[in-house]
Amino acid sequence: MPLLGAAIRGEWALDSDWLTVNHGSYGAAPKPVLAAQQDWRRQMEVQPTRFFSRVFPGALRAAAAALGAFIGAKGEDIAFVTNATEGCNAVLRSLALRPGDEVLVLTHGYGAVRNTVQYVTERAGARMTEAGLPFPDPGEACVLAALEAALTPRTRLAVLDHITSASALVLPIAAMTAICRAAGVPVLIDGAHGPGQITLDVPALGADWYAGNCHKWLCAPKGCGFLWAAPKRQADLHPVTLSHGLGSGFLAEFDWTGTRDPSAWLTVDSAVAFHDRLGGPDLRARNATLAAEAAALLAWRLNTDVGASGAFTGAMGVVRLPTFGPATPERARAIRERLLDARTDAPVLALEGGLWLRLSAAAYNELADYERLADIVAEALHE
């Protein structure tokens, strides 16, 4: 495995004056991947008609095949979207809901996707229901029991997060999907944080749809997301933007929704190659170990606790912050602003009655980053 941490930080264009321990929010594309993107943009601009009519269709399907090999899926079952939220929107807005139907989400579900569920259910006279996630220190049996208890005969879809955004929990998603399938409930997995953070075999999870981001842990450029759909679920699935391919099939509809810059999608093979060059599965394991060490270090320095451990953790972690007042979103934002003023990028969130700091461990991070983070956080809280 190559040298990582500070030794490889120059592969990214990250500002060296900043402490970046927040790869989970937006990711960071390395220079080789950005160079590949620029080459695709050059090809597009030297003769746009030739590119979009003769180059782009085959290049897009080749990119889907490369991504499919990485996530254990067939390329023909993968459509590219801007991000996982767009992919979830496509599924949710393709639903034919009736009054009284229910769409189940998790209490730690991503806010943008929860908003979409709220929107589509209200318009149909249906309703959004919730399955509570035990936190902190969840256990698999408790998570599965909470999910099973929340399903009803009216549940038409379950939207499950593979890795929760705010609390950074790696959920037992295959077991959760199995519970839903046993109840006859289709499953949409919001896998925004999955690709590149954990090893994936998407079809083996048993879900009907999986929406993921490549711009986060796989380090593709911004705007590179995907939607995988099981073959039986493709006929009634439509992109958020309807275009010339309407009614012509899954790929015809999603592959062309109008003129746009598709270069982020076409670099996914370069992103996979870069990820593999840094170790692939070894890199993913290294990042998870580093995140756990970092969270434990920060909790020890602050005399608090971590949100989860063991199988529930990946390349992110959350640490409870000492509270000297109400644990409100406003206070979380105030602390977050102090950290940004100190040139430190780490989210702070109000969750389950506490304030939590979320940290990420990427290839360019090392333990010294979190020792520095602990000092900065302690100073921000003191202020």
ROTI-209370 format. One line per 10 residues: their letters; for each residue x, y, z of N, C-alpha, C. Coordinates in steps of 0.1 Angstrom, whole numbers, padded with zeros to 4 digits. Layout:
REM residues N
a> X/Y/Z/X/Y/Z/X/Y/Z  ...;
END
This chain:
REM residues 383
mpllgaairg> 0009/-0012/0000/0000/0000/0000/0009/0012/0000  0006/0022/-0008/0014/0034/-0009/0014/0043/0004  0023/0052/0005/0023/0061/0016/0011/0070/0015  0004/0072/0026/-0008/0081/0026/-0007/0092/0035  -0018/0099/0038/-0017/0110/0048/-0010/0122/0041  -0002/0129/0049/0005/0141/0044/0014/0138/0032  0019/0126/0031/0028/0123/0020/0021/0123/0007  0008/0122/0006/0001/0121/-0006/-0008/0133/-0008  -0008/0142/0001/-0018/0153/0001/-0016/0162/-0012  -0005/0162/-0017/-0002/0170/-0029/-0010/0165/-0042;
ewaldsdwlt> -0015/0153/-0041/-0023/0148/-0052/-0037/0156/-0053  -0040/0163/-0043/-0052/0171/-0043/-0049/0186/-0043  -0058/0194/-0047/-0056/0209/-0047/-0060/0215/-0034  -0061/0208/-0023/-0066/0213/-0010/-0057/0224/-0005  -0063/0234/0001/-0056/0245/0007/-0048/0240/0019  -0035/0242/0019/-0027/0237/0030/-0029/0245/0043  -0035/0257/0042/-0037/0265/0054/-0049/0260/0061  -0057/0251/0056/-0069/0246/0062/-0067/0232/0067  -0074/0229/0078/-0075/0215/0083/-0088/0209/0078  -0086/0200/0068/-0098/0194/0061/-0100/0180/0067;
vnhgsygaap> -0110/0178/0075/-0114/0165/0080/-0129/0163/0078  -0133/0167/0066/-0147/0166/0063/-0149/0162/0048  -0142/0151/0045/-0143/0145/0031/-0158/0141/0028  -0165/0138/0039/-0179/0132/0037/-0189/0142/0031  -0187/0155/0033/-0197/0164/0028/-0197/0166/0013  -0185/0169/0007/-0185/0172/-0007/-0174/0164/-0014  -0166/0156/-0007/-0155/0149/-0013/-0144/0159/-0018  -0134/0154/-0025/-0124/0162/-0031/-0118/0154/-0042  -0118/0159/-0054/-0113/0152/-0066/-0098/0155/-0067  -0090/0144/-0069/-0076/0146/-0070/-0072/0151/-0084;
kpvlaaqqdw> -0060/0156/-0085/-0055/0162/-0097/-0056/0153/-0109  -0052/0140/-0108/-0053/0131/-0120/-0067/0130/-0126  -0077/0129/-0117/-0091/0128/-0121/-0096/0141/-0127  -0092/0152/-0121/-0096/0165/-0127/-0089/0167/-0141  -0077/0162/-0143/-0071/0162/-0156/-0078/0154/-0166  -0083/0142/-0162/-0091/0134/-0171/-0104/0141/-0175  -0110/0148/-0165/-0122/0155/-0168/-0120/0166/-0178  -0109/0173/-0176/-0105/0184/-0185/-0104/0179/-0200  -0098/0167/-0201/-0096/0161/-0214/-0110/0158/-0221  -0119/0153/-0213/-0133/0151/-0218/-0139/0164/-0222;
rrqmevqptr> -0137/0174/-0214/-0143/0187/-0218/-0137/0193/-0231  -0124/0190/-0233/-0117/0194/-0245/-0123/0187/-0257  -0125/0174/-0256/-0132/0167/-0267/-0146/0172/-0270  -0153/0176/-0259/-0166/0180/-0261/-0166/0194/-0269  -0157/0203/-0265/-0158/0216/-0271/-0151/0218/-0285  -0142/0209/-0288/-0136/0210/-0302/-0146/0207/-0313  -0156/0199/-0310/-0166/0196/-0320/-0178/0191/-0313  -0187/0199/-0307/-0198/0195/-0299/-0207/0185/-0305  -0211/0187/-0318/-0221/0178/-0324/-0215/0164/-0325  -0202/0163/-0330/-0196/0150/-0331/-0195/0143/-0318;
ffsrvfpgal> -0191/0151/-0307/-0190/0145/-0294/-0203/0139/-0289  -0214/0148/-0289/-0226/0143/-0284/-0233/0132/-0292  -0231/0132/-0305/-0238/0122/-0313/-0230/0110/-0315  -0216/0111/-0315/-0208/0099/-0318/-0199/0094/-0307  -0195/0103/-0298/-0186/0099/-0288/-0193/0096/-0275  -0201/0105/-0271/-0207/0105/-0258/-0215/0092/-0255  -0224/0088/-0264/-0232/0076/-0260/-0224/0064/-0256  -0214/0060/-0264/-0206/0049/-0261/-0197/0051/-0249  -0192/0064/-0247/-0184/0067/-0236/-0191/0066/-0223  -0204/0070/-0223/-0212/0070/-0211/-0215/0055/-0207;
raaaaalgaf> -0218/0047/-0216/-0221/0033/-0213/-0208/0026/-0208  -0196/0030/-0214/-0183/0024/-0209/-0181/0029/-0195  -0184/0041/-0191/-0183/0046/-0178/-0192/0038/-0168  -0204/0035/-0173/-0214/0028/-0165/-0208/0014/-0162  -0202/0008/-0172/-0196/-0006/-0171/-0185/-0006/-0161  -0177/0005/-0161/-0166/0006/-0151/-0171/0008/-0137  -0181/0016/-0136/-0187/0018/-0123/-0194/0005/-0118  -0201/-0002/-0127/-0207/-0015/-0124/-0197/-0025/-0119  -0186/-0026/-0125/-0176/-0035/-0120/-0171/-0032/-0106  -0171/-0019/-0102/-0167/-0015/-0089/-0178/-0017/-0079;
igakgediaf> -0190/-0016/-0082/-0201/-0018/-0072/-0208/-0032/-0074  -0203/-0041/-0082/-0208/-0054/-0084/-0221/-0055/-0092  -0223/-0045/-0101/-0235/-0045/-0108/-0233/-0045/-0124  -0243/-0047/-0131/-0242/-0046/-0146/-0244/-0032/-0150  -0236/-0028/-0160/-0236/-0014/-0165/-0250/-0010/-0170  -0257/-0020/-0176/-0270/-0016/-0182/-0281/-0014/-0171  -0278/-0017/-0159/-0287/-0014/-0148/-0284/-0001/-0141  -0274/0007/-0146/-0269/0019/-0139/-0272/0031/-0148  -0278/0041/-0143/-0280/0054/-0150/-0272/0065/-0142  -0266/0074/-0148/-0259/0085/-0141/-0269/0096/-0138;
vtnategcna> -0267/0102/-0127/-0274/0114/-0122/-0264/0123/-0116  -0269/0135/-0112/-0260/0145/-0106/-0255/0141/-0093  -0264/0135/-0085/-0260/0131/-0071/-0271/0122/-0066  -0269/0116/-0054/-0278/0106/-0049/-0292/0112/-0046  -0292/0125/-0042/-0305/0131/-0040/-0314/0131/-0052  -0307/0134/-0064/-0314/0134/-0076/-0319/0120/-0080  -0311/0110/-0077/-0315/0096/-0079/-0327/0092/-0071  -0327/0096/-0058/-0338/0093/-0049/-0350/0101/-0054  -0349/0113/-0059/-0360/0120/-0064/-0366/0113/-0076  -0358/0108/-0085/-0363/0101/-0096/-0372/0089/-0092;
vlrslalrpg> -0368/0081/-0082/-0376/0070/-0078/-0389/0075/-0071  -0387/0084/-0062/-0399/0089/-0054/-0409/0096/-0063  -0405/0103/-0073/-0414/0110/-0081/-0420/0102/-0092  -0415/0089/-0093/-0420/0080/-0103/-0431/0071/-0096  -0432/0072/-0083/-0442/0064/-0075/-0456/0068/-0079  -0465/0058/-0079/-0479/0060/-0081/-0486/0058/-0067  -0485/0068/-0059/-0491/0067/-0045/-0506/0070/-0045  -0513/0064/-0035/-0527/0067/-0034/-0530/0072/-0020  -0541/0079/-0018/-0544/0084/-0004/-0544/0073/0006  -0537/0075/0017/-0536/0065/0028/-0523/0057/0027;
devlvlthgy> -0516/0057/0016/-0504/0050/0015/-0493/0056/0024  -0483/0049/0027/-0472/0053/0036/-0459/0051/0029  -0449/0060/0031/-0435/0058/0027/-0427/0060/0040  -0419/0050/0043/-0412/0049/0055/-0398/0054/0053  -0394/0063/0062/-0380/0068/0063/-0374/0066/0076  -0361/0068/0078/-0354/0067/0091/-0353/0080/0098  -0353/0080/0111/-0352/0093/0118/-0339/0100/0115  -0329/0093/0111/-0316/0099/0108/-0314/0100/0093  -0325/0099/0085/-0325/0100/0071/-0320/0114/0067  -0314/0114/0055/-0309/0127/0049/-0320/0137/0047;
gavrntvqyv> -0318/0149/0051/-0328/0159/0051/-0334/0162/0037  -0326/0163/0027/-0331/0165/0014/-0340/0154/0009  -0337/0142/0012/-0345/0131/0008/-0358/0130/0016  -0357/0133/0029/-0369/0133/0037/-0379/0144/0032  -0373/0156/0027/-0381/0166/0022/-0389/0161/0009  -0382/0153/0001/-0388/0148/-0011/-0399/0138/-0008  -0397/0130/0002/-0407/0120/0006/-0419/0128/0012  -0417/0139/0020/-0428/0147/0025/-0436/0153/0013  -0429/0158/0003/-0435/0164/-0008/-0444/0155/-0016  -0438/0143/-0020/-0446/0134/-0028/-0458/0127/-0021;
teragarmte> -0456/0125/-0008/-0467/0119/0000/-0478/0129/0002  -0475/0141/0005/-0485/0152/0007/-0493/0154/-0006  -0487/0154/-0017/-0494/0157/-0030/-0503/0145/-0033  -0500/0133/-0028/-0509/0121/-0031/-0519/0118/-0020  -0519/0126/-0010/-0527/0123/0002/-0522/0111/0010  -0510/0108/0008/-0503/0097/0015/-0496/0103/0027  -0488/0096/0034/-0480/0102/0045/-0467/0095/0047  -0458/0103/0053/-0444/0098/0056/-0444/0093/0070  -0439/0081/0072/-0438/0075/0085/-0423/0073/0088  -0419/0071/0101/-0406/0070/0105/-0403/0057/0113;
aglpfpdpge> -0391/0052/0111/-0385/0042/0120/-0374/0048/0128  -0374/0048/0141/-0364/0054/0149/-0351/0046/0150  -0340/0053/0149/-0327/0046/0150/-0322/0048/0164  -0319/0037/0171/-0313/0039/0185/-0299/0046/0183  -0297/0056/0192/-0284/0064/0191/-0283/0071/0204  -0270/0072/0209/-0258/0066/0204/-0257/0052/0207  -0246/0046/0203/-0242/0032/0205/-0254/0022/0201  -0258/0022/0188/-0268/0014/0184/-0264/-0001/0183  -0273/-0010/0184/-0271/-0024/0182/-0279/-0029/0171  -0275/-0040/0164/-0282/-0044/0152/-0296/-0049/0155;
acvlaaleaa> -0297/-0057/0166/-0310/-0062/0169/-0320/-0051/0172  -0316/-0040/0178/-0325/-0029/0181/-0329/-0021/0168  -0319/-0020/0159/-0322/-0013/0146/-0332/-0021/0138  -0330/-0034/0138/-0339/-0042/0130/-0353/-0043/0136  -0354/-0043/0149/-0367/-0044/0156/-0374/-0031/0154  -0367/-0019/0154/-0374/-0006/0152/-0379/-0005/0138  -0372/-0010/0128/-0376/-0010/0114/-0389/-0019/0113  -0388/-0031/0118/-0399/-0040/0116/-0412/-0035/0123  -0410/-0028/0134/-0422/-0023/0141/-0428/-0011/0134  -0420/-0004/0125/-0426/0007/0118/-0433/0004/0105;
ltprtrlavl> -0431/-0008/0100/-0437/-0013/0088/-0452/-0016/0091  -0461/-0012/0081/-0475/-0014/0083/-0480/-0020/0070  -0493/-0025/0069/-0498/-0030/0057/-0500/-0018/0046  -0499/-0006/0051/-0500/0005/0041/-0486/0010/0036  -0475/0004/0041/-0462/0009/0036/-0460/0005/0022  -0458/0015/0013/-0456/0012/-0001/-0441/0012/-0005  -0433/0019/0004/-0418/0020/0001/-0411/0023/0013  -0399/0017/0015/-0390/0020/0026/-0378/0027/0020  -0374/0039/0025/-0362/0046/0021/-0352/0044/0032  -0342/0037/0029/-0332/0033/0040/-0318/0039/0036;
dhitsasalv> -0312/0045/0046/-0298/0051/0044/-0288/0039/0046  -0279/0038/0036/-0268/0028/0038/-0259/0033/0049  -0255/0045/0048/-0246/0052/0058/-0253/0065/0061  -0257/0067/0074/-0265/0080/0077/-0255/0092/0076  -0260/0103/0071/-0252/0115/0069/-0248/0121/0083  -0258/0125/0091/-0255/0133/0103/-0248/0124/0113  -0252/0112/0115/-0247/0103/0126/-0236/0093/0121  -0234/0093/0108/-0223/0084/0103/-0224/0070/0106  -0236/0064/0107/-0238/0050/0111/-0238/0042/0098  -0230/0032/0098/-0230/0022/0087/-0241/0011/0091;
lpiaamtaic> -0252/0012/0085/-0264/0004/0089/-0263/-0011/0084  -0269/-0020/0090/-0269/-0034/0085/-0280/-0035/0074  -0276/-0029/0063/-0286/-0027/0052/-0291/-0039/0046  -0283/-0050/0044/-0289/-0062/0038/-0299/-0068/0047  -0297/-0068/0060/-0307/-0074/0070/-0319/-0065/0070  -0318/-0052/0069/-0329/-0043/0069/-0337/-0045/0057  -0331/-0046/0045/-0338/-0049/0033/-0345/-0062/0033  -0340/-0072/0039/-0346/-0085/0040/-0359/-0084/0048  -0359/-0076/0059/-0371/-0074/0067/-0382/-0068/0058  -0378/-0058/0050/-0388/-0051/0042/-0393/-0060/0031;
raagvpvlid> -0385/-0068/0025/-0389/-0077/0014/-0399/-0088/0020  -0396/-0092/0032/-0405/-0102/0038/-0419/-0096/0041  -0419/-0083/0042/-0432/-0077/0044/-0438/-0072/0031  -0432/-0075/0020/-0437/-0071/0007/-0435/-0056/0004  -0425/-0050/0010/-0422/-0036/0008/-0410/-0033/0000  -0411/-0026/-0011/-0399/-0023/-0019/-0390/-0014/-0012  -0377/-0014/-0016/-0367/-0006/-0008/-0359/0002/-0018  -0358/0015/-0014/-0349/0024/-0021/-0337/0027/-0011  -0325/0024/-0014/-0314/0027/-0005/-0307/0040/-0010  -0306/0049/0000/-0298/0062/-0002/-0284/0058/0002;
gahgpgqitl> -0276/0056/-0009/-0262/0052/-0006/-0252/0063/-0009  -0256/0075/-0006/-0248/0087/-0009/-0233/0085/-0004  -0231/0079/0007/-0218/0077/0013/-0212/0064/0011  -0218/0055/0003/-0213/0041/0002/-0201/0039/-0007  -0202/0043/-0020/-0191/0040/-0030/-0178/0046/-0026  -0168/0038/-0024/-0155/0042/-0020/-0152/0043/-0005  -0163/0043/0003/-0161/0042/0017/-0162/0028/0023  -0171/0020/0017/-0172/0006/0021/-0173/-0003/0008  -0170/-0015/0009/-0170/-0024/-0002/-0185/-0027/-0006  -0188/-0026/-0019/-0202/-0027/-0023/-0204/-0039/-0033;
dvpalgadwy> -0215/-0046/-0031/-0221/-0055/-0040/-0236/-0051/-0041  -0239/-0042/-0049/-0253/-0036/-0048/-0264/-0046/-0050  -0263/-0054/-0061/-0275/-0063/-0063/-0276/-0073/-0051  -0266/-0077/-0044/-0266/-0086/-0033/-0274/-0080/-0021  -0275/-0067/-0021/-0282/-0061/-0009/-0297/-0064/-0010  -0303/-0068/-0021/-0317/-0072/-0022/-0326/-0060/-0024  -0321/-0048/-0026/-0330/-0036/-0027/-0335/-0035/-0042  -0345/-0026/-0044/-0350/-0024/-0057/-0343/-0013/-0064  -0338/-0003/-0056/-0331/0009/-0062/-0320/0012/-0052  -0309/0017/-0058/-0297/0022/-0050/-0292/0034/-0056;
agnchkwlca> -0293/0045/-0049/-0287/0058/-0054/-0274/0061/-0046  -0264/0064/-0054/-0251/0067/-0048/-0244/0079/-0054  -0234/0083/-0046/-0225/0094/-0051/-0211/0088/-0054  -0205/0093/-0064/-0191/0090/-0067/-0182/0102/-0064  -0188/0114/-0061/-0179/0125/-0058/-0175/0126/-0044  -0180/0117/-0035/-0175/0117/-0021/-0163/0108/-0020  -0165/0096/-0016/-0154/0087/-0012/-0147/0081/-0024  -0153/0081/-0036/-0146/0076/-0047/-0138/0087/-0054  -0140/0100/-0050/-0132/0111/-0054/-0133/0114/-0069  -0145/0112/-0074/-0149/0117/-0088/-0152/0132/-0087;
pkgcgflwaa> -0153/0139/-0098/-0156/0153/-0098/-0171/0155/-0093  -0174/0167/-0088/-0187/0170/-0084/-0197/0168/-0095  -0209/0163/-0092/-0219/0161/-0102/-0219/0146/-0107  -0211/0137/-0101/-0211/0123/-0105/-0218/0115/-0095  -0231/0112/-0098/-0239/0103/-0090/-0245/0092/-0099  -0251/0082/-0093/-0257/0071/-0101/-0270/0066/-0095  -0278/0060/-0103/-0290/0053/-0098/-0290/0039/-0104  -0289/0029/-0095/-0290/0015/-0099/-0305/0011/-0097  -0310/0004/-0107/-0324/-0001/-0106/-0324/-0016/-0110  -0330/-0024/-0101/-0332/-0038/-0105/-0340/-0039/-0118;
pkrqadlhpv> -0337/-0048/-0127/-0343/-0049/-0140/-0359/-0048/-0139  -0365/-0054/-0129/-0379/-0054/-0128/-0385/-0041/-0124  -0376/-0032/-0120/-0381/-0018/-0115/-0378/-0007/-0125  -0373/-0011/-0137/-0368/0000/-0146/-0379/0005/-0155  -0390/-0003/-0158/-0400/0001/-0168/-0407/0014/-0164  -0410/0015/-0151/-0418/0026/-0146/-0410/0037/-0139  -0397/0037/-0142/-0388/0047/-0136/-0384/0058/-0146  -0385/0070/-0141/-0383/0081/-0150/-0373/0091/-0144  -0365/0098/-0152/-0356/0108/-0146/-0364/0120/-0141  -0358/0129/-0133/-0365/0141/-0128/-0368/0150/-0140;
tlshglgsgf> -0359/0151/-0150/-0361/0159/-0162/-0365/0149/-0173  -0377/0151/-0178/-0382/0143/-0189/-0377/0149/-0202  -0373/0140/-0212/-0368/0146/-0224/-0372/0137/-0236  -0364/0137/-0246/-0368/0130/-0259/-0370/0115/-0257  -0363/0109/-0247/-0364/0094/-0246/-0376/0089/-0238  -0385/0098/-0234/-0397/0094/-0226/-0404/0082/-0233  -0406/0071/-0226/-0413/0060/-0231/-0404/0050/-0239  -0391/0053/-0240/-0382/0045/-0248/-0374/0036/-0240  -0376/0035/-0227/-0368/0026/-0219/-0359/0034/-0209  -0355/0026/-0199/-0347/0031/-0188/-0335/0039/-0192;
laefdwtgtr> -0326/0033/-0200/-0314/0040/-0204/-0316/0051/-0213  -0325/0050/-0223/-0329/0060/-0232/-0334/0073/-0225  -0341/0071/-0215/-0346/0082/-0207/-0336/0089/-0199  -0327/0081/-0192/-0318/0087/-0183/-0305/0092/-0190  -0301/0085/-0200/-0288/0089/-0207/-0288/0102/-0213  -0300/0107/-0218/-0301/0120/-0224/-0313/0127/-0219  -0310/0137/-0210/-0321/0146/-0205/-0319/0160/-0210  -0310/0162/-0219/-0308/0176/-0225/-0293/0179/-0224  -0289/0190/-0231/-0275/0193/-0232/-0269/0197/-0218  -0258/0191/-0214/-0252/0194/-0201/-0237/0190/-0203;
dpsawltvds> -0229/0193/-0193/-0215/0189/-0192/-0215/0175/-0185  -0213/0164/-0193/-0213/0151/-0187/-0199/0146/-0183  -0189/0155/-0183/-0175/0151/-0181/-0173/0144/-0167  -0180/0148/-0157/-0179/0142/-0144/-0182/0127/-0145  -0193/0124/-0152/-0196/0110/-0153/-0186/0102/-0161  -0180/0108/-0171/-0171/0101/-0180/-0157/0098/-0173  -0154/0105/-0162/-0142/0103/-0155/-0143/0092/-0144  -0154/0085/-0143/-0156/0076/-0132/-0146/0065/-0132  -0142/0061/-0145/-0131/0050/-0146/-0118/0055/-0140  -0115/0068/-0142/-0103/0074/-0137/-0103/0075/-0122;
avafhdrlgg> -0115/0078/-0116/-0116/0078/-0102/-0115/0064/-0096  -0120/0054/-0102/-0119/0040/-0098/-0104/0036/-0098  -0097/0040/-0109/-0083/0036/-0110/-0075/0043/-0100  -0078/0056/-0097/-0070/0063/-0086/-0073/0056/-0073  -0085/0053/-0070/-0089/0046/-0057/-0081/0033/-0056  -0081/0026/-0067/-0074/0013/-0066/-0059/0015/-0065  -0053/0025/-0071/-0039/0028/-0069/-0035/0031/-0055  -0045/0037/-0047/-0042/0040/-0033/-0045/0028/-0024  -0049/0017/-0030/-0051/0005/-0022/-0064/-0002/-0023  -0074/0005/-0028/-0087/-0001/-0030/-0093/-0006/-0016;
pdlrarnatl> -0095/-0019/-0014/-0101/-0024/-0002/-0092/-0021/0010  -0078/-0021/0008/-0069/-0017/0019/-0071/-0003/0023  -0073/0006/0013/-0075/0020/0016/-0088/0022/0024  -0098/0015/0020/-0111/0016/0027/-0110/0011/0042  -0102/0000/0044/-0100/-0005/0057/-0092/0005/0065  -0081/0011/0059/-0073/0020/0066/-0080/0033/0070  -0089/0038/0061/-0097/0049/0065/-0106/0047/0076  -0112/0035/0077/-0121/0032/0088/-0114/0031/0101  -0102/0025/0100/-0094/0024/0113/-0090/0038/0117  -0086/0046/0108/-0081/0060/0112/-0093/0067/0118;
aaeaaallaw> -0105/0066/0112/-0116/0074/0117/-0120/0069/0131  -0119/0056/0134/-0122/0051/0147/-0111/0057/0157  -0099/0056/0153/-0088/0062/0162/-0090/0077/0164  -0094/0084/0154/-0096/0098/0155/-0107/0101/0164  -0118/0094/0163/-0130/0097/0171/-0127/0094/0186  -0120/0083/0188/-0116/0079/0202/-0107/0090/0208  -0097/0095/0200/-0088/0105/0205/-0096/0118/0208  -0105/0122/0200/-0112/0134/0202/-0121/0133/0215  -0128/0121/0216/-0137/0119/0228/-0129/0119/0240  -0117/0113/0240/-0108/0113/0252/-0104/0127/0256;
rlntdvgasg> -0100/0135/0246/-0096/0149/0248/-0107/0157/0254  -0119/0155/0249/-0131/0163/0253/-0138/0157/0265  -0134/0145/0269/-0140/0138/0280/-0155/0135/0277  -0158/0130/0265/-0171/0127/0261/-0171/0113/0255  -0180/0110/0245/-0181/0097/0240/-0183/0097/0225  -0182/0086/0218/-0184/0085/0204/-0198/0080/0201  -0203/0082/0189/-0217/0078/0186/-0219/0064/0183  -0209/0057/0178/-0210/0043/0175/-0196/0037/0174  -0196/0024/0173/-0183/0016/0172/-0185/0003/0165  -0175/-0004/0162/-0176/-0017/0155/-0182/-0016/0141;
aftgamgvvr> -0191/-0025/0139/-0196/-0027/0125/-0204/-0015/0121  -0208/-0006/0130/-0216/0006/0126/-0208/0017/0122  -0195/0015/0121/-0186/0026/0117/-0178/0024/0104  -0176/0035/0097/-0168/0034/0085/-0157/0045/0085  -0156/0052/0074/-0146/0063/0074/-0150/0076/0079  -0161/0076/0087/-0166/0088/0094/-0168/0084/0108  -0169/0094/0117/-0173/0091/0131/-0179/0104/0137  -0187/0102/0147/-0192/0114/0154/-0188/0113/0169  -0185/0125/0174/-0181/0126/0188/-0190/0137/0195  -0195/0133/0207/-0203/0143/0214/-0195/0154/0219;
lptfgpatpe> -0200/0166/0218/-0193/0178/0223/-0199/0181/0237  -0190/0186/0246/-0195/0190/0259/-0206/0202/0257  -0217/0201/0264/-0227/0211/0262/-0227/0220/0274  -0227/0233/0271/-0228/0244/0282/-0240/0252/0279  -0251/0246/0275/-0263/0252/0271/-0272/0243/0263  -0282/0248/0257/-0291/0240/0249/-0285/0235/0237  -0287/0222/0234/-0281/0216/0222/-0290/0218/0210  -0290/0231/0205/-0299/0235/0194/-0292/0236/0181  -0299/0235/0170/-0292/0237/0157/-0285/0250/0156  -0291/0261/0162/-0284/0274/0162/-0271/0273/0169;
rarairerll> -0270/0266/0180/-0257/0265/0187/-0247/0257/0179  -0252/0246/0172/-0243/0238/0164/-0238/0247/0153  -0246/0255/0147/-0241/0264/0136/-0231/0274/0141  -0233/0279/0153/-0224/0289/0159/-0210/0282/0161  -0209/0270/0166/-0197/0263/0168/-0190/0260/0155  -0199/0256/0145/-0194/0253/0132/-0187/0266/0125  -0193/0277/0127/-0187/0290/0122/-0174/0293/0129  -0173/0290/0142/-0160/0292/0149/-0149/0284/0143  -0153/0271/0140/-0143/0262/0134/-0139/0267/0120  -0149/0272/0112/-0145/0277/0099/-0136/0289/0100;
dartdapvla> -0139/0298/0110/-0131/0310/0112/-0117/0305/0115  -0115/0294/0122/-0102/0288/0125/-0096/0280/0114  -0102/0281/0102/-0098/0273/0090/-0098/0258/0092  -0109/0254/0098/-0111/0240/0101/-0124/0235/0096  -0125/0225/0088/-0137/0220/0082/-0141/0207/0088  -0151/0208/0097/-0157/0196/0104/-0171/0200/0108  -0181/0193/0103/-0195/0196/0106/-0198/0195/0121  -0207/0203/0126/-0213/0201/0140/-0228/0201/0138  -0234/0191/0145/-0248/0189/0143/-0255/0187/0156  -0268/0192/0157/-0276/0189/0169/-0284/0176/0166;
legglwlrls> -0282/0166/0174/-0288/0153/0171/-0291/0146/0184  -0304/0142/0185/-0308/0134/0197/-0305/0140/0210  -0307/0153/0211/-0305/0161/0223/-0291/0164/0226  -0282/0162/0217/-0268/0166/0220/-0262/0173/0208  -0250/0178/0210/-0242/0184/0199/-0231/0174/0195  -0230/0171/0182/-0220/0161/0178/-0211/0167/0167  -0199/0164/0167/-0189/0168/0157/-0187/0155/0148  -0188/0157/0135/-0186/0146/0126/-0172/0148/0119  -0164/0138/0120/-0151/0138/0113/-0150/0127/0102  -0142/0130/0093/-0139/0120/0082/-0125/0117/0081;
aaaynelady> -0122/0105/0076/-0108/0100/0074/-0107/0097/0059  -0099/0105/0052/-0097/0102/0038/-0082/0099/0036  -0078/0096/0023/-0065/0091/0021/-0054/0101/0025  -0058/0114/0024/-0048/0125/0027/-0048/0129/0041  -0056/0122/0050/-0055/0125/0064/-0046/0115/0072  -0042/0120/0083/-0034/0111/0092/-0037/0116/0107  -0032/0108/0117/-0036/0110/0130/-0033/0124/0135  -0022/0129/0131/-0018/0143/0135/-0029/0153/0132  -0037/0151/0121/-0048/0160/0118/-0058/0161/0129  -0060/0150/0136/-0071/0149/0146/-0065/0154/0159;
erladivaea> -0052/0153/0161/-0046/0159/0173/-0048/0174/0172  -0045/0179/0160/-0047/0194/0158/-0062/0197/0159  -0071/0189/0154/-0085/0191/0155/-0089/0192/0169  -0085/0184/0178/-0088/0184/0192/-0085/0197/0198  -0073/0202/0195/-0069/0215/0201/-0078/0226/0196  -0081/0226/0183/-0090/0237/0177/-0104/0236/0183  -0109/0224/0184/-0123/0223/0190/-0123/0228/0204  -0113/0224/0212/-0113/0228/0226/-0112/0243/0227  -0105/0249/0219/-0104/0264/0219/-0117/0270/0214  -0124/0265/0204/-0137/0270/0200/-0147/0269/0210;
lhe> -0147/0258/0218/-0157/0256/0228/-0154/0265/0240  -0142/0267/0243/-0138/0277/0254/-0143/0291/0251  -0142/0295/0238/-0147/0308/0234/-0162/0309/0236;
END
